[in-house]
Amino acid sequence: MFTVFRPDMKTPNSPSLGSQRLGNRRRILRTLLAAILIVTFIRTWTYTSRPRVPPPTYAIDEEASEVAELDYSNFEPLPLTGMLNDGRPGKRTCDELRYDGRLRVQESLYLEDDLVDVARSLADHPIINYPSEYDDVPFEETVSKCWARLAGSSVWLEKYQVFLAVTRVIFFDKGNRAWPIISFLRGQLYDESWNELKNHTIQWHGDEIVFPTVFTIPAPYNVGGGFYGPEDPRIIIEQDVEDAEPVVVFNMIHDLRTVARAMHIFRPFSNVTTILTITGEGERPSSEKNWAPFFHDDRANATNGPKKWPSHHIHFVHGFNPLKVLKCHALNGWCDIVYEQKVSEDLISPHDDPHGRMSGGTNLVPIPIASSPGVHAYVGFPRSHIDFGCKDDAMYRPEMMIMTAHGQQFHINYMSEPIDFGAAALTPDAVTDPCGEGRILIANSVARWDRSSGHDLMTLSFSVADVTVQILQLEGVSRFIEQLPFLRSALQHDMSQDGSVIWNLRWSAVSQDVSACSIEAARNYSIAVSEPLNGKSKAKLREEGELDDEDKDDVLDKTKEREDQKDNKDQDLKGKKEEELTDALFDDDALFETEEEKAFQKDITYLDDPFGHEDKIT
């Protein structure tokens, strides 16, 4: 037990040497206390500074199996910086909302398919007509010039112990995949290790569906036209429901007269397609796309846990900034706007014009975390669309988002900066060609989140350059979420002091700041990665005679130099922050500005084209 002596404390009969020893002891204790407070404060309030040092290496759960330990051996660190909603509005800067953490990522794998088999199965479709120039060409070569696949979305079917992957397959007849005639949805099954299961049968209410297959989806078309059929598939299943059927969400031209594009849902086992319609909006917009689906129980007293019957409704994030949420009936397709974010201009912080927006991305999946009755949390990966940096076209990157919900109130609690997953997702050519081959990286689905037997593995499906279908695993998402400051406050949903109106206003205002800061960060990212090549693709530079193949190393050197400069700057800021903390250690008001922050410090526990962008492809 330590006894702390005040400087003015008198000690009777103390000799001069004892006074010196006592003074030394006081200095040692003060130094030790200062060190402890510095470490505690930095760990607790990292969102107010921007340290770039990686967090401590997380140990594998000792109770995890040996297989789990082997699975983690080839994961690499993935630093993750984002903006955190603390529920305190009032002209906040992005630096004040910033929070640094870390995940781990495994190198991705590629999913393939037999396009010759697909082409043969669709040979009798009236719109499939090959150009006469291919009459004397082997069929396999013809297929390679007229068929392609992209935008794969996957989901784990617990009942069948398989992954169901749905991929968009396109047919184009002029050698230009940027102008497809029609799209189809292809279904494939994979085991837990992503080995394809061919001629595998799913039993569903007396019916048998054999995979792989091309789903039968009614799609209007005119011979001679193009861009028909389902696009941008996203697949989702309601978790912890005994007899849940997966649901595929996609957009498709539904009116040949106006060429209007509408959202649809498709049940692949029941073979039922339903168009979605927003009520009360009058005429349908010319193009509906990029809705992020999730299942949400909006009952005030709803609790997390298994359900016996599937839900009759699907919710969608229709827009991210401002946040807009729809509730759609799964049987008739009618959708109501249940939440539309509206925040007073006096509470919104100014942000740079980002020339971009947030949209689409993956489905949202529930976060299994303690909360008050009726309060739920979801995680997903929307994508930023930034018309800045790359000169010829937009850049796309995923961001990780955490959203909380209570009834029909929704708030964004965290949004990361752009994530490119590094070499785990991008080839060296894509890394060094950010405005060309590496310009488009889109996460399409959260396929699975395995938290059993010591695991914390999230499986994502994604595409690069609108060409690939890839799968990767993230480790530590659950741990990252549990350590987020202020998320616990949002989940407790304590409105005893403010009341529901003020409480929702506070969290909604900062929610909008979080979104705006994430888009701003995406803009800065796009500018930074495109700078070494002056915002142009390598193909464009070669066309203009400004780049040779050997210039790749120069680009890598410039990229590394930029990252080193950034790291040095962050280290300087970190050192300055630590000096400020040392000076303020014994000033309680300097450490914790409000009683609310003091309480939090005590409570904290340390633990489009047809490819989904525009109506043309580049």
C-alpha positions in Angstrom: 0.0 0.0 0.0 1.4 3.4 -1.0 1.1 6.5 1.2 1.1 9.8 -0.7 2.8 12.6 1.2 1.9 16.2 0.6 4.7 18.7 0.1 3.7 20.7 3.2 3.3 17.6 5.5 5.5 17.8 8.6 7.4 14.7 9.9 8.5 15.1 13.5 12.1 14.2 14.4 13.1 13.6 10.7 16.8 14.1 10.1 18.0 16.0 7.0 19.0 12.8 5.2 15.4 11.4 5.8 14.0 14.6 4.3 16.1 14.1 1.2 15.0 10.4 0.9 11.4 11.5 1.4 11.8 14.1 -1.4 13.3 11.5 -3.7 10.4 9.1 -2.9 7.8 11.8 -3.7 9.6 12.5 -7.0 9.6 8.8 -7.9 5.9 8.5 -7.0 5.0 11.5 -9.0 7.0 10.3 -12.0 5.3 6.9 -11.7 1.9 8.4 -11.4 2.6 10.7 -14.4 3.6 7.7 -16.5 0.4 5.7 -15.5 -1.8 8.7 -16.3 -0.1 9.3 -19.7 -0.7 5.7 -20.7 -4.2 5.6 -19.4 -5.2 8.9 -21.0 -3.7 8.0 -24.4 -5.5 4.7 -24.5 -8.8 6.2 -23.4 -8.8 9.4 -25.5 -7.1 8.3 -28.7 -10.0 9.8 -30.7 -8.9 13.3 -29.7 -5.4 12.9 -31.2 -4.1 11.0 -34.2 -1.4 8.6 -33.2 -0.4 6.3 -36.0 1.4 3.8 -33.9 -0.2 0.4 -34.3 -2.1 -0.9 -31.2 -0.7 -3.8 -29.2 -0.7 -7.2 -30.9 -3.9 -9.1 -30.0 -3.3 -12.5 -28.6 -5.3 -15.4 -29.9 -7.9 -16.7 -27.4 -6.3 -19.5 -25.5 -9.5 -21.5 -25.7 -9.5 -21.4 -29.5 -8.7 -24.6 -31.3 -5.4 -25.3 -33.0 -7.1 -24.9 -36.3 -8.0 -21.4 -35.4 -4.4 -20.6 -34.4 -3.2 -21.9 -37.8 -5.9 -19.7 -39.5 -4.5 -16.6 -37.9 -0.9 -17.3 -38.9 -1.1 -15.7 -42.3 -3.0 -12.5 -41.3 -1.3 -9.1 -41.7 -2.0 -5.9 -39.6 -4.6 -3.6 -41.1 -4.5 -0.1 -39.5 -8.0 1.4 -39.4 -8.7 5.1 -38.8 -12.2 6.5 -38.7 -14.6 9.0 -37.2 -16.4 8.4 -33.9 -19.8 9.7 -32.9 -19.6 10.9 -29.2 -23.1 12.5 -29.1 -21.7 16.0 -28.5 -22.6 18.3 -31.4 -21.3 21.8 -31.9 -19.0 22.6 -34.8 -16.7 19.6 -34.3 -13.6 19.2 -36.4 -12.7 15.9 -38.1 -9.6 15.6 -35.9 -11.7 15.7 -32.8 -13.8 12.8 -34.0 -10.9 10.7 -35.2 -10.2 7.3 -33.7 -7.4 4.9 -34.6 -7.6 1.1 -34.3 -6.5 -2.0 -36.0 -7.8 -5.2 -37.6 -5.9 -8.0 -39.4 -6.5 -9.1 -42.9 -5.8 -12.3 -44.8 -4.8 -12.4 -48.5 -7.8 -12.7 -50.7 -8.7 -15.6 -53.0 -10.4 -15.5 -56.4 -13.7 -17.3 -57.2 -13.9 -18.6 -60.8 -16.7 -20.0 -63.0 -17.1 -21.9 -66.2 -18.4 -19.2 -68.6 -18.6 -21.7 -71.4 -21.1 -23.7 -69.4 -23.0 -20.5 -68.7 -23.1 -19.6 -72.4 -24.3 -23.0 -73.4 -27.1 -22.9 -70.8 -28.3 -19.6 -72.2 -27.9 -20.4 -75.9 -31.6 -20.4 -76.6 -32.3 -17.0 -75.1 -33.7 -14.8 -77.8 -31.3 -11.9 -77.2 -28.2 -14.0 -77.3 -26.9 -13.5 -80.9 -23.2 -13.8 -81.6 -21.7 -11.5 -84.4 -21.1 -13.3 -87.7 -17.3 -12.6 -87.4 -17.2 -15.4 -84.8 -18.8 -18.0 -87.0 -15.6 -19.8 -87.7 -14.0 -19.2 -84.3 -14.0 -22.0 -81.6 -16.9 -21.6 -79.2 -14.5 -21.2 -76.2 -12.8 -18.3 -77.9 -16.1 -16.7 -78.7 -17.2 -17.0 -75.1 -14.0 -15.3 -73.9 -14.8 -12.3 -76.2 -18.6 -12.0 -75.4 -19.0 -13.1 -71.8 -17.7 -11.8 -68.4 -18.6 -11.9 -64.7 -18.2 -9.5 -61.8 -19.8 -8.2 -58.6 -20.1 -11.4 -56.7 -22.1 -11.3 -53.4 -22.1 -14.2 -50.9 -23.8 -15.4 -47.8 -23.3 -18.3 -45.4 -26.3 -20.7 -45.1 -26.0 -22.2 -41.7 -28.7 -24.7 -42.3 -26.9 -26.2 -45.3 -23.3 -25.4 -44.2 -22.5 -23.8 -47.5 -21.8 -20.4 -49.0 -24.2 -19.3 -51.6 -22.5 -16.9 -54.1 -24.5 -14.8 -56.6 -22.5 -13.2 -59.4 -23.5 -11.0 -62.3 -22.8 -12.5 -65.7 -22.9 -10.2 -68.7 -23.2 -10.8 -72.5 -21.8 -8.2 -74.9 -21.7 -8.6 -78.7 -19.2 -6.0 -79.9 -16.2 -7.0 -77.9 -16.8 -4.2 -75.4 -17.8 -5.3 -72.0 -18.5 -1.7 -71.1 -21.7 -1.9 -73.1 -23.5 -5.2 -72.1 -26.6 -6.4 -73.9 -28.0 -8.2 -70.9 -27.0 -9.4 -67.5 -27.9 -12.6 -65.7 -27.5 -13.8 -62.1 -25.4 -17.0 -61.5 -25.7 -19.0 -58.3 -22.8 -21.2 -57.0 -22.3 -23.1 -53.8 -19.0 -23.4 -51.9 -18.0 -25.3 -48.8 -16.5 -23.6 -45.7 -13.0 -23.6 -47.4 -14.4 -22.0 -50.6 -14.2 -25.2 -52.7 -17.0 -25.1 -55.3 -19.7 -27.8 -54.9 -20.8 -28.8 -58.3 -24.1 -30.7 -58.9 -25.0 -30.0 -55.3 -28.7 -30.0 -54.4 -30.5 -27.7 -52.0 -33.8 -29.1 -50.7 -36.4 -26.4 -50.1 -40.0 -27.1 -49.1 -40.2 -30.2 -51.4 -38.3 -28.6 -54.3 -34.8 -29.3 -55.4 -32.4 -26.6 -56.7 -29.2 -27.9 -58.3 -26.1 -25.7 -58.3 -24.4 -24.1 -60.1 -27.4 -22.5 -61.9 -28.5 -19.4 -63.7 -31.5 -18.0 -61.9 -34.7 -17.4 -63.8 -35.5 -13.7 -63.3 -38.1 -12.1 -65.7 -36.3 -9.3 -67.4 -37.9 -7.0 -70.1 -35.7 -6.3 -73.2 -35.8 -5.1 -76.8 -33.7 -6.8 -79.4 -31.1 -4.3 -80.5 -31.0 -2.5 -77.1 -28.8 -3.0 -74.1 -28.2 -2.8 -70.3 -31.1 -5.2 -69.6 -31.4 -7.7 -66.8 -30.4 -7.7 -63.1 -27.4 -5.8 -62.0 -25.4 -5.2 -58.7 -26.7 -8.3 -56.8 -26.5 -8.2 -53.0 -27.5 -11.3 -51.0 -28.7 -11.3 -47.4 -30.2 -13.8 -45.0 -32.0 -13.2 -41.7 -29.8 -14.6 -38.9 -31.0 -16.8 -36.1 -34.2 -17.7 -37.9 -35.0 -21.4 -38.3 -36.5 -21.3 -41.9 -35.0 -18.2 -43.4 -34.6 -18.0 -47.2 -31.8 -15.9 -48.6 -32.9 -12.8 -50.4 -31.1 -11.3 -53.5 -31.4 -7.5 -53.9 -30.7 -6.0 -57.4 -31.6 -3.2 -59.7 -32.9 -3.7 -63.3 -34.6 -1.8 -66.1 -38.3 -2.5 -65.6 -39.9 0.0 -68.0 -38.7 -0.2 -71.7 -40.5 3.0 -72.6 -38.7 5.2 -70.0 -35.8 2.9 -69.4 -36.3 3.5 -65.7 -34.2 1.3 -63.4 -35.9 0.0 -60.2 -34.9 -2.0 -57.2 -36.1 -5.6 -56.9 -35.8 -8.5 -54.4 -35.5 -12.2 -55.5 -36.0 -15.3 -53.5 -33.7 -17.9 -55.2 -35.2 -21.0 -53.6 -38.9 -19.9 -54.1 -38.1 -18.3 -57.5 -40.1 -15.2 -56.7 -39.2 -11.7 -58.0 -40.7 -8.6 -56.5 -40.3 -4.9 -57.5 -39.8 -2.4 -54.7 -41.7 0.9 -54.7 -41.4 3.8 -52.3 -44.8 5.1 -51.3 -45.7 8.7 -51.3 -42.9 9.8 -53.7 -45.1 10.2 -56.8 -43.2 9.3 -60.1 -40.5 6.8 -59.7 -36.9 8.1 -60.2 -35.2 7.3 -63.4 -32.6 5.2 -61.7 -32.8 3.4 -58.3 -29.7 1.6 -57.1 -27.2 1.2 -54.3 -29.6 0.4 -51.4 -27.9 -1.3 -48.5 -30.2 -4.1 -47.1 -30.5 -5.3 -43.5 -33.0 -7.0 -41.2 -34.2 -4.9 -38.3 -36.8 -5.5 -35.6 -38.2 -2.0 -34.9 -40.4 -3.0 -32.0 -39.6 -0.8 -29.0 -39.0 -3.8 -26.6 -37.4 -6.1 -29.1 -34.4 -8.1 -27.9 -31.6 -9.9 -29.7 -31.9 -13.7 -30.0 -33.4 -16.5 -32.1 -36.7 -16.0 -33.9 -39.1 -18.7 -35.0 -40.5 -17.0 -38.1 -38.9 -15.0 -40.9 -39.6 -11.3 -41.0 -42.0 -9.8 -43.5 -39.9 -6.7 -43.9 -36.5 -5.7 -45.1 -34.9 -2.4 -44.2 -32.6 -0.5 -46.5 -30.1 2.4 -46.1 -31.3 4.5 -49.0 -28.8 7.3 -48.4 -25.9 8.0 -46.0 -25.5 11.8 -45.8 -28.1 12.7 -44.8 -29.1 9.3 -43.5 -32.3 7.9 -45.0 -33.8 4.5 -44.1 -36.6 2.5 -45.8 -38.8 -0.3 -44.6 -40.0 -2.6 -47.4 -42.6 -5.3 -47.3 -40.9 -8.5 -48.6 -44.1 -9.8 -50.2 -45.7 -6.9 -52.0 -42.6 -4.6 -52.3 -44.1 -1.5 -50.9 -41.5 0.7 -49.0 -42.0 3.4 -46.5 -39.5 6.1 -45.5 -39.1 5.4 -41.8 -36.2 7.7 -41.0 -34.9 10.8 -42.8 -32.1 12.7 -41.0 -32.7 16.4 -40.5 -30.2 18.4 -38.6 -30.2 22.2 -37.9 -27.5 24.0 -39.8 -26.4 25.5 -36.5 -25.2 22.1 -35.3 -23.4 21.0 -38.5 -19.7 21.6 -38.8 -18.4 23.0 -42.1 -16.5 20.6 -44.3 -14.5 20.9 -47.5 -16.3 20.3 -50.7 -15.5 16.7 -51.2 -16.8 16.2 -54.8 -18.1 12.8 -53.6 -20.7 10.8 -51.8 -21.3 7.6 -49.9 -23.6 4.9 -51.2 -24.3 1.2 -51.6 -21.7 -1.3 -50.6 -22.5 -4.4 -48.6 -25.4 -5.6 -46.6 -25.4 -4.7 -42.9 -25.2 -7.5 -40.3 -26.2 -7.3 -36.6 -23.5 -6.7 -34.0 -23.9 -9.1 -31.0 -23.3 -6.6 -28.2 -25.1 -5.8 -24.9 -27.7 -3.1 -25.3 -31.0 -1.8 -23.9 -34.2 -3.4 -25.1 -35.1 -2.3 -28.6 -31.6 -1.0 -29.3 -29.6 -2.7 -32.1 -26.3 -2.2 -33.8 -25.2 -3.1 -37.3 -21.9 -3.1 -39.2 -21.4 -2.9 -43.0 -19.1 -1.5 -45.7 -20.6 1.3 -47.8 -18.5 2.7 -50.6 -17.2 6.3 -51.3 -17.5 7.7 -54.8 -15.0 10.5 -55.2 -14.9 12.7 -58.3 -11.6 14.2 -57.3 -7.9 13.1 -57.7 -8.3 10.8 -60.7 -8.9 13.1 -63.7 -10.8 10.8 -66.0 -13.2 9.0 -63.7 -14.2 8.5 -60.1 -12.4 6.4 -57.5 -14.3 3.9 -55.3 -13.3 2.5 -51.9 -15.1 0.7 -49.1 -15.5 2.2 -45.6 -16.5 0.4 -42.4 -19.7 1.7 -40.9 -21.4 1.1 -37.5 -25.0 2.1 -37.2 -27.3 2.0 -34.1 -31.0 1.8 -34.2 -33.9 2.1 -31.7 -37.3 1.7 -33.2 -37.3 4.1 -36.2 -34.4 6.2 -35.1 -31.0 5.5 -36.7 -27.6 7.0 -36.1 -24.2 6.4 -37.7 -21.8 5.8 -34.8 -18.6 5.2 -36.7 -17.4 5.5 -40.3 -13.8 4.7 -41.3 -11.6 6.3 -43.8 -11.2 4.5 -47.1 -9.9 0.9 -46.8 -8.0 -0.7 -49.7 -6.8 -3.8 -47.8 -3.4 -3.3 -49.4 -1.7 -6.3 -51.0 -4.4 -8.6 -49.5 -6.9 -7.3 -52.2 -4.9 -5.4 -54.8 -2.3 -6.8 -57.2 1.0 -4.8 -57.5 -0.2 -3.5 -60.9 -3.4 -2.2 -59.2 -1.4 -0.6 -56.3 0.8 1.3 -58.8 -2.1 2.3 -61.1 -4.6 3.9 -58.7 -6.5 5.7 -61.4 -6.5 2.7 -63.7 -6.6 -0.9 -62.6 -6.8 0.1 -59.0 -9.4 2.8 -59.3 -12.5 0.6 -58.4 -12.5 -1.5 -55.2 -16.0 -2.3 -54.0 -17.1 -4.5 -51.1 -20.2 -6.4 -52.2 -21.3 -8.4 -49.1 -20.5 -9.4 -45.6 -20.7 -13.2 -46.3 -20.2 -14.4 -42.8 -19.1 -13.3 -39.3 -17.8 -16.3 -37.4 -17.5 -15.7 -33.6 -17.5 -19.3 -32.5 -14.8 -21.2 -30.7 -12.6 -18.2 -30.1 -12.9 -16.9 -33.7 -13.5 -13.3 -34.7 -13.5 -13.7 -38.5 -15.5 -11.7 -40.9 -15.7 -12.8 -44.6 -16.1 -10.2 -47.3 -16.7 -10.5 -51.0 -15.5 -7.7 -53.2 -14.5 -6.8 -56.8 -11.5 -4.9 -58.2 -11.7 -3.0 -61.5 -15.2 -4.4 -62.1 -13.5 -7.6 -63.2 -12.7 -9.9 -60.3 -14.8 -11.8 -57.7 -12.7 -12.1 -54.6 -13.0 -13.2 -51.0 -11.0 -12.1 -48.0 -11.2 -12.5 -44.2 -10.9 -9.8 -41.5 -9.9 -10.7 -38.0 -10.7 -8.6 -34.9 -13.9 -6.7 -36.0 -15.8 -7.7 -32.9 -12.9 -6.7 -30.6 -12.5 -3.4 -32.5 -16.2 -2.6 -32.0 -16.2 -3.5 -28.3 -13.4 -1.1 -27.7 -15.0 1.9 -29.4 -15.4 4.8 -26.9 -19.0 6.1 -26.6 -20.6 3.2 -28.5 -21.7 1.9 -25.1 -23.5 5.2 -24.3 -25.4 4.9 -27.6 -26.4 1.4 -26.9 -27.6 2.2 -23.4 -29.9 4.8 -24.9 -30.2 6.6 -21.6 -32.6 9.6 -22.2 -33.4 10.3 -18.5 -31.6 13.7 -18.6 -32.2 15.0 -22.1 -35.5 13.3 -23.2 -35.9 11.5 -26.5 -36.0 14.6 -28.8 -32.7 16.2 -27.5 -31.0 12.8 -27.2 -31.7 11.9 -30.8 -30.8 15.4 -32.0 -27.4 15.2 -30.4 -26.5 11.9 -31.8 -28.0 12.7 -35.2 -26.0 15.9 -35.5 -22.7 14.2 -34.9 -23.7 11.3 -37.1 -23.9 13.7 -40.0 -20.4 15.1 -39.1 -19.1 11.5 -39.0 -20.3 10.9 -42.5 -19.1 14.2 -43.9 -15.6 13.6 -42.4 -15.4 10.2 -43.9 -16.2 11.5 -47.3 -13.6 14.3 -46.8 -11.1 11.6 -45.8 -11.9 9.7 -49.0 -11.3 12.8 -51.0 -7.9 13.3 -49.4 -7.1 9.6 -49.9 -7.9 9.9 -53.6 -5.8 13.0 -54.1 -2.8 11.4 -52.3 -2.8 8.0 -54.1 -3.4 9.6 -57.5 -0.7 12.3 -57.1 2.4 10.1 -58.2 0.8 9.7 -61.7 -0.8 13.2 -61.9 -4.3 11.8 -61.6 -4.0 9.7 -64.7 -4.1 6.0 -65.4 -1.0 4.2 -66.7 -2.8 3.4 -69.9 -3.6 7.1 -70.4 0.0 8.1 -69.7 1.4 5.5 -72.1 -1.1 6.8 -74.7 0.3 10.3 -74.2 3.9 9.0 -74.2 4.5 10.0 -70.6 5.1 6.6 -69.0 7.2 3.5 -69.7 6.8 0.1 -68.0 10.0 0.7 -66.0 8.4 3.7 -64.3 6.5 1.4 -62.0 9.4 1.5 -59.5 9.4 5.2 -59.5 5.7 5.2 -58.6 6.3 2.8 -55.8 9.1 5.0 -54.5 6.9 8.1 -54.6 4.1 6.3 -52.8 6.5 5.1 -50.1 8.0 8.5 -49.7 4.5 10.0 -49.3 3.7 7.4 -46.6 6.9 8.0 -44.8 6.3 11.8 -44.7 2.8 11.1 -43.4 4.1 8.8 -40.6 6.8 11.3 -39.6 4.2 14.1 -39.3 1.9 11.9 -37.2 4.8 11.0 -34.9 5.6 14.7 -34.4 1.9 15.3 -33.6 1.9 12.4 -31.2 5.0 13.7 -29.4 3.5 17.2 -29.1 0.4 15.7 -27.6 2.3 13.7 -25.0 4.2 16.9 -23.9 0.9 18.7 -23.5 -0.5 15.8 -21.4 2.6 15.7 -19.2 2.2 19.5 -18.4 -1.5 19.0 -17.6 -1.3 15.8 -15.5 -2.2 17.5 -12.2 -4.8 19.8 -13.7 -8.0 17.8 -13.6 -9.9 20.2 -15.9 -7.2 19.9 -18.5 -7.6 16.1 -18.7 -11.4 15.9 -18.5 -13.3 18.9 -19.7 -16.7 17.8 -18.4 -18.2 15.6 -15.8 -19.6 13.4 -18.6 -16.0 12.8 -19.8 -14.9 12.0 -16.2 -17.6 9.4 -15.9 -16.7 7.9 -19.2 -13.1 7.6 -18.1 -14.1 5.6 -15.1 -16.4 3.3 -17.0 -14.2 2.4 -20.0 -12.9 -1.1 -20.2 -9.8 -1.9 -22.2 -10.4 -4.9 -24.2 -22.9 4.4 -61.6 -22.6 2.3 -64.4 -24.0 -1.2 -65.0 -21.2 -2.3 -62.8 -22.7 -0.4 -59.9 -21.7 3.2 -60.7 -23.1 5.0 -63.8 -25.0 3.9 -66.8 -21.9 3.2 -68.7 -18.7 1.4 -67.9 -15.2 2.7 -68.4 
